[in-house]
Amino acid sequence: MEKVFAVWKNCRIFAGKNRNNMADYLLNEHNKEEFPPAHTAEHLLNQTMIRIFGCERSFNAHIERKKSKMSFHLDHKPSRQEEKEIERRMSELIDEDLPVTFEFVTRDELPEDIDPSRLPDDVSETIRLVRIGDYDVCPCIGKHVRSTSQIGRFEMLGTNWDEHERSFRVRFKIV
């Protein structure tokens, strides 16, 4: 894997093979500034839900500095014990100090476990993959911390279950 440098400016990411030429890779514009600890926690929570419940990544997420929420389609309402397991696993992953790295691939080089149908219609030919240790890999152009220990403490604020939609919402904050 070649070494690539990335620089953020005005919600846009510029990347290149050396710091003097940041136009080697053209990525989609990004529409907001994230709070990197909460945004990185979003990746961890997505993979945690996949591993515990066998579901897809979140279908609706609002990640903010003060508090965040993510919604998942599940086949059952999680028990209080399962909710505690989510929180325990998130704390464990943060404590593991997993490295957060990225690499650039073309659409044809996407790993098999990444669903290309979830990419935007106007996705660029070059896609940035964010890896969190061996735990998660996901296409993303957002800002992240360098390792999970920089996230802080994950605190689950509450959950909601919508029986009709079979939807489970997790509200959390990073402190």
Backbone torsions as a table, in degrees:
resi	resn	phi	psi	omega
1	MET	NA	131.3	-179.9
2	GLU	-80.4	152.9	178.8
3	LYS	-81.0	132.5	-178.5
4	VAL	-129.9	139.2	177.3
5	PHE	-103.8	146.7	178.6
6	ALA	-133.2	143.6	179.5
7	VAL	-133.6	136.3	177.0
8	TRP	-97.6	137.6	174.3
9	LYS	-154.2	121.4	177.2
10	ASN	51.6	51.0	177.4
11	CYS	63.0	22.2	177.6
12	ARG	-126.5	142.8	178.8
13	ILE	-106.3	130.7	176.2
14	PHE	-115.1	133.8	-177.5
15	ALA	-135.4	154.0	178.8
16	GLY	-164.4	173.7	-178.8
17	LYS	-81.5	-15.8	173.1
18	ASN	-144.3	158.9	-174.1
19	ARG	-64.9	-19.5	-178.2
20	ASN	-86.7	-16.6	-180.0
21	ASN	-130.3	95.3	-176.4
22	MET	-96.8	21.0	-178.3
23	ALA	-111.0	13.4	-179.5
24	ASP	-67.6	-30.3	180.0
25	TYR	-124.2	129.5	177.9
26	LEU	-108.1	118.3	-179.4
27	LEU	-112.8	160.9	177.7
28	ASN	-59.6	151.2	173.8
29	GLU	-69.1	150.3	-179.8
30	HIS	-107.5	140.2	-170.3
31	ASN	-93.6	-0.2	179.9
32	LYS	-158.7	162.4	174.8
33	GLU	-95.0	120.8	177.8
34	GLU	-87.9	161.8	166.1
35	PHE	-90.0	103.6	-170.5
36	PRO	-50.1	-40.7	178.6
37	PRO	-61.8	-43.1	-179.6
38	ALA	-70.7	-36.9	179.6
39	HIS	-66.0	-39.7	177.2
40	THR	-67.1	-39.0	176.5
41	ALA	-61.3	-33.4	176.4
42	GLU	-58.1	-43.4	178.0
43	HIS	-61.2	-45.9	-179.7
44	LEU	-62.5	-43.3	-178.5
45	LEU	-65.9	-39.6	176.3
46	ASN	-56.2	-50.9	-177.3
47	GLN	-68.5	-34.1	177.5
48	THR	-63.5	-43.2	178.7
49	MET	-65.5	-40.0	177.3
50	ILE	-59.3	-45.7	-176.1
51	ARG	-72.5	-35.6	-178.9
52	ILE	-80.3	-42.5	-171.3
53	PHE	-110.7	-8.3	-178.6
54	GLY	67.7	27.2	-177.9
55	CYS	-95.2	-179.0	173.8
56	GLU	-84.5	170.5	172.3
57	ARG	-60.9	162.6	-178.3
58	SER	-50.9	140.0	176.9
59	PHE	-96.0	-8.3	-179.8
60	ASN	-156.2	120.4	-179.0
61	ALA	-137.5	137.4	172.7
62	HIS	-127.5	105.1	-174.6
63	ILE	-109.5	118.1	-176.3
64	GLU	-135.1	168.0	-179.6
65	ARG	-66.0	-43.7	-175.2
66	LYS	-77.1	-45.6	177.8
67	LYS	-161.0	157.2	-175.9
68	SER	-134.8	161.6	175.3
69	LYS	-147.1	144.0	178.9
70	MET	-138.2	141.6	-178.9
71	SER	-119.8	140.6	-176.7
72	PHE	-131.8	142.0	171.1
73	HIS	-84.5	123.1	-179.3
74	LEU	-127.3	162.5	178.9
75	ASP	-88.5	-7.7	177.2
76	HIS	-155.6	159.8	175.0
77	LYS	-73.5	123.7	179.4
78	PRO	-63.5	141.9	176.3
79	SER	-75.5	166.3	176.7
80	ARG	-60.7	-36.5	178.0
81	GLN	-62.9	-40.8	178.0
82	GLU	-67.1	-37.8	176.5
83	GLU	-62.2	-42.2	177.7
84	LYS	-64.7	-34.0	177.7
85	GLU	-66.1	-37.5	176.0
86	ILE	-59.7	-50.0	-178.4
87	GLU	-64.0	-41.7	179.3
88	ARG	-63.1	-44.7	-178.5
89	ARG	-65.7	-40.2	177.5
90	MET	-61.5	-43.7	178.4
91	SER	-63.2	-40.8	179.2
92	GLU	-62.3	-44.9	-179.9
93	LEU	-64.3	-40.0	177.7
94	ILE	-63.3	-45.1	179.5
95	ASP	-65.3	-26.5	-179.3
96	GLU	-67.9	-13.6	177.9
97	ASP	55.8	47.6	-179.9
98	LEU	-69.1	139.2	178.1
99	PRO	-71.4	144.2	175.4
100	VAL	-110.9	114.4	-176.1
101	THR	-127.6	169.5	175.8
102	PHE	-142.5	159.2	176.6
103	GLU	-146.7	160.1	179.1
104	PHE	-109.1	134.2	177.8
105	VAL	-136.1	164.3	171.6
106	THR	-89.9	168.0	178.2
107	ARG	-55.5	-37.7	-179.2
108	ASP	-69.4	-19.4	-177.4
109	GLU	-98.8	7.4	179.5
110	LEU	-59.7	136.8	175.1
111	PRO	-58.8	151.1	-176.0
112	GLU	-58.3	-31.5	-176.1
113	ASP	-83.2	4.7	176.3
114	ILE	-101.3	124.1	-177.5
115	ASP	-83.0	108.4	-178.2
116	PRO	-64.3	-19.9	179.7
117	SER	-68.9	-16.3	178.5
118	ARG	-85.8	-7.1	177.6
119	LEU	-77.6	150.4	177.0
120	PRO	-60.8	152.0	179.3
121	ASP	-58.6	-34.9	-176.7
122	ASP	-97.2	25.7	-178.2
123	VAL	-60.3	142.0	179.6
124	SER	-70.4	165.1	178.9
125	GLU	-65.5	-33.8	177.8
126	THR	-92.8	128.5	-177.0
127	ILE	-120.2	134.5	178.5
128	ARG	-93.5	121.9	175.5
129	LEU	-99.9	132.0	175.6
130	VAL	-104.8	127.2	179.0
131	ARG	-113.7	136.2	173.1
132	ILE	-115.7	98.6	-174.6
133	GLY	51.0	-138.3	173.9
134	ASP	-99.6	13.7	-173.6
135	TYR	-87.6	-42.5	-175.0
136	ASP	-146.2	146.4	170.6
137	VAL	-139.6	135.2	-174.4
138	CYS	-157.2	139.9	173.2
139	PRO	-66.1	132.1	-177.3
140	CYS	-166.9	140.6	174.8
141	ILE	-114.4	12.8	-180.0
142	GLY	-78.9	173.9	177.7
143	LYS	-86.8	143.7	-178.0
144	HIS	-137.2	160.7	171.1
145	VAL	-76.1	168.5	-178.4
146	ARG	-82.1	-25.6	177.1
147	SER	-153.2	157.9	-173.2
148	THR	-64.2	-24.9	179.3
149	SER	-66.3	-17.2	178.1
150	GLN	-82.2	-4.4	179.7
151	ILE	-68.0	-41.2	-172.6
152	GLY	102.0	-152.2	-178.0
153	ARG	-101.5	130.0	175.6
154	PHE	-85.7	123.0	179.6
155	GLU	-123.8	115.5	178.1
156	MET	-76.9	122.5	-178.3
157	LEU	-88.0	-26.5	-179.5
158	GLY	165.4	173.5	179.0
159	THR	-139.7	159.9	174.1
160	ASN	-137.2	143.7	176.5
161	TRP	-119.7	128.3	174.4
162	ASP	-108.8	104.4	-175.8
163	GLU	-62.3	-42.2	-178.7
164	HIS	-62.1	-45.2	-179.0
165	GLU	-86.7	-10.0	-174.9
166	ARG	55.0	46.8	-174.0
167	SER	-118.7	133.8	-179.8
168	PHE	-117.9	120.0	179.7
169	ARG	-106.0	132.2	176.5
170	VAL	-110.5	124.4	173.5
171	ARG	-106.1	132.8	-177.9
172	PHE	-149.8	166.2	171.6
173	LYS	-139.5	160.4	176.8
174	ILE	-110.4	124.3	-179.5
175	VAL	-122.6	NA	NA
